[in-house]
Amino acid sequence: MKICVIGLGKIGTIIARKLASGGHEVVASTLHPERHRDVEREGIKLYYSNREAARAADVVILAVKPKDVTKVLKEIRSEVEDKLVISIAAAVPLKIMEKVCPKSRIVRAMPNITALVNEAVTAISPGGKATKEDIELACSIFNLMGEAVVVDEEAMDTVTGFVGSGPAYAFMLIDALADAGVKVGLPKDMALKMAARTVLGSARMILENKGHPSELKDWVVTPGGVTIMGLYELEKRSIRAALMEAVDAAVNKAREITSKISEEVDL
Ligand SMILES: NC(=O)c1ccc[n+]([C@@H]2O[C@H](COP(=O)([O-])OP(=O)(O)OC[C@H]3O[C@@H](n4cnc5c(N)ncnc54)[C@H](OP(=O)(O)O)[C@@H]3O)[C@@H](O)[C@H]2O)c1
């Protein structure tokens, strides 16, 4: 299986590398080959033309910015007839991509940056022409860097503001926790490592079914003790409401961009 990645930006580069290290033959196209010599050294063949790269592959992964998706699809349209095209672009609906490339089988995917450490949960949403095998192949690609989950396309904007953006929320929370450690006297590097490990360990306990978060929280709390004082302060500042409002705002923005792209796109 030869896979082409178009767009060697932050996430495209991670995906190309993970596929290559997972044993796939990978080609990629880039407007700036000089920036990607390290990728080339990892056995990924670079093309300067999207069309040539798409022609050389069985499956094409589109990892360009949403505004560039239709332009690139028009460019490669004749090369991806009867091929599977997986777009990871936020906010570009299947119906638009299927209109540009009616002879291709299209799947949308929304991974996140934690693919770098094989922990990404990736939502997969198949288009009308995608077969069961295409869905399985898309899932197997993203299972290489975490876990793939199939969702209806209506859920994609929600997933974008929740899963796609999710690592940014987590990084901010971990950094804030580390700063709290600094405030009480720990050096920042030590506080950061302790905060990250604490969050990682807590997440693993949930994923490994050690209990529901509220039940696990009660394991840590002693009546009248240390932890409940910290939790009380968090409750006073409505941390749950803050997270709900953050995700609401991100999802609304993703929906707004989807509507704008749907209205503006020049087919
Ligand atoms: N970053 C994330 O966490 C994340 C998560 C999920 C989904 N996504 C989606 O992934 C896509 C890429 O995001 P990103 O954060 O990786 O953006 P990015 O770093 O800006 O990468 C986009 C890349 O596209 C390439 N490009 C632009 N025009 C092109 C063209 N005409 N032909 C070929 N390549 C072209 C550029 O790479 P070169 O010029 O160097 O080739 C650029 O580096 C977006 O649609 C985004 O919605 C991102």
The ligand as an SDF file (V2000), in Angstrom:
LIG
                    3D

 48 52  0  0  0  0  0  0  0  0999 V2000
   -2.4610   20.8930   13.8650 N   0  0  0  0  0  0  0  0  0  0  0  0
   -3.3800   20.1260   14.4300 C   0  0  0  0  0  0  0  0  0  0  0  0
   -3.3600   19.8920   15.6330 O   0  0  0  0  0  0  0  0  0  0  0  0
   -4.4730   19.5120   13.5750 C   0  0  0  0  0  0  0  0  0  0  0  0
   -5.3000   18.5050   14.1200 C   0  0  0  0  0  0  0  0  0  0  0  0
   -6.2710   17.9190   13.3120 C   0  0  0  0  0  0  0  0  0  0  0  0
   -6.4530   18.3480   12.0110 C   0  0  0  0  0  0  0  0  0  0  0  0
   -5.6760   19.3420   11.5210 N   0  0  0  0  0  0  0  0  0  0  0  0
   -5.8960   19.7770   10.1200 C   0  0  0  0  0  0  0  0  0  0  0  0
   -4.7320   19.4440    9.4080 O   0  0  0  0  0  0  0  0  0  0  0  0
   -4.5180   20.4010    8.3820 C   0  0  0  0  0  0  0  0  0  0  0  0
   -3.0770   20.8900    8.4820 C   0  0  0  0  0  0  0  0  0  0  0  0
   -2.9210   21.5190    9.7350 O   0  0  0  0  0  0  0  0  0  0  0  0
   -1.4540   21.8830   10.2860 P   0  0  0  0  0  0  0  0  0  0  0  0
   -1.6540   22.3770   11.6460 O   0  0  0  0  0  0  0  0  0  0  0  0
   -0.5390   20.7680   10.0190 O   0  0  0  0  0  0  0  0  0  0  0  0
   -1.1450   23.1360    9.3250 O   0  0  0  0  0  0  0  0  0  0  0  0
    0.2490   23.6160    8.7640 P   0  0  0  0  0  0  0  0  0  0  0  0
    1.3230   23.3010    9.7360 O   0  0  0  0  0  0  0  0  0  0  0  0
    0.0630   25.0150    8.2870 O   0  0  0  0  0  0  0  0  0  0  0  0
    0.4290   22.6560    7.4940 O   0  0  0  0  0  0  0  0  0  0  0  0
   -0.1690   22.8650    6.2500 C   0  0  0  0  0  0  0  0  0  0  0  0
    0.8880   22.5610    5.2050 C   0  0  0  0  0  0  0  0  0  0  0  0
    0.2630   22.5220    3.9110 O   0  0  0  0  0  0  0  0  0  0  0  0
    1.2860   22.6940    2.9520 C   0  0  0  0  0  0  0  0  0  0  0  0
    0.6770   23.3180    1.7680 N   0  0  0  0  0  0  0  0  0  0  0  0
    0.0430   24.5120    1.6510 C   0  0  0  0  0  0  0  0  0  0  0  0
   -0.4320   24.6750    0.4020 N   0  0  0  0  0  0  0  0  0  0  0  0
   -0.0920   23.5550   -0.2830 C   0  0  0  0  0  0  0  0  0  0  0  0
   -0.2790   23.1230   -1.6110 C   0  0  0  0  0  0  0  0  0  0  0  0
   -0.9320   23.8690   -2.5300 N   0  0  0  0  0  0  0  0  0  0  0  0
    0.2150   21.9310   -1.9740 N   0  0  0  0  0  0  0  0  0  0  0  0
    0.8880   21.1330   -1.0730 C   0  0  0  0  0  0  0  0  0  0  0  0
    1.0940   21.4850    0.1980 N   0  0  0  0  0  0  0  0  0  0  0  0
    0.6250   22.6850    0.5940 C   0  0  0  0  0  0  0  0  0  0  0  0
    2.3740   23.5120    3.6160 C   0  0  0  0  0  0  0  0  0  0  0  0
    3.5130   22.6790    3.7080 O   0  0  0  0  0  0  0  0  0  0  0  0
    4.7880   22.7330    2.7980 P   0  0  0  0  0  0  0  0  0  0  0  0
    4.7080   23.9650    1.9510 O   0  0  0  0  0  0  0  0  0  0  0  0
    5.9270   22.7260    3.7210 O   0  0  0  0  0  0  0  0  0  0  0  0
    4.6230   21.4560    2.0290 O   0  0  0  0  0  0  0  0  0  0  0  0
    1.9530   23.6550    5.0640 C   0  0  0  0  0  0  0  0  0  0  0  0
    3.0270   23.4150    5.9270 O   0  0  0  0  0  0  0  0  0  0  0  0
   -5.5450   21.5140    8.5740 C   0  0  0  0  0  0  0  0  0  0  0  0
   -6.5620   21.3990    7.6110 O   0  0  0  0  0  0  0  0  0  0  0  0
   -6.0960   21.2710    9.9630 C   0  0  0  0  0  0  0  0  0  0  0  0
   -7.4550   21.6200   10.0580 O   0  0  0  0  0  0  0  0  0  0  0  0
   -4.6790   19.9270   12.2560 C   0  0  0  0  0  0  0  0  0  0  0  0
  1  2  1  0
  2  3  2  0
  2  4  1  0
  4  5  1  0
  4 48  2  0
  5  6  2  0
  6  7  1  0
  7  8  2  0
  8  9  1  0
  8 48  1  0
  9 10  1  0
  9 46  1  0
 10 11  1  0
 11 12  1  0
 11 44  1  0
 12 13  1  0
 13 14  1  0
 14 15  2  0
 14 16  1  0
 14 17  1  0
 17 18  1  0
 18 19  2  0
 18 20  1  0
 18 21  1  0
 21 22  1  0
 22 23  1  0
 23 24  1  0
 23 42  1  0
 24 25  1  0
 25 26  1  0
 25 36  1  0
 26 27  1  0
 26 35  1  0
 27 28  2  0
 28 29  1  0
 29 30  1  0
 29 35  2  0
 30 31  1  0
 30 32  2  0
 32 33  1  0
 33 34  2  0
 34 35  1  0
 36 37  1  0
 36 42  1  0
 37 38  1  0
 38 39  2  0
 38 40  1  0
 38 41  1  0
 42 43  1  0
 44 45  1  0
 44 46  1  0
 46 47  1  0
M  CHG  2   8   1  16  -1
M  END
$$$$
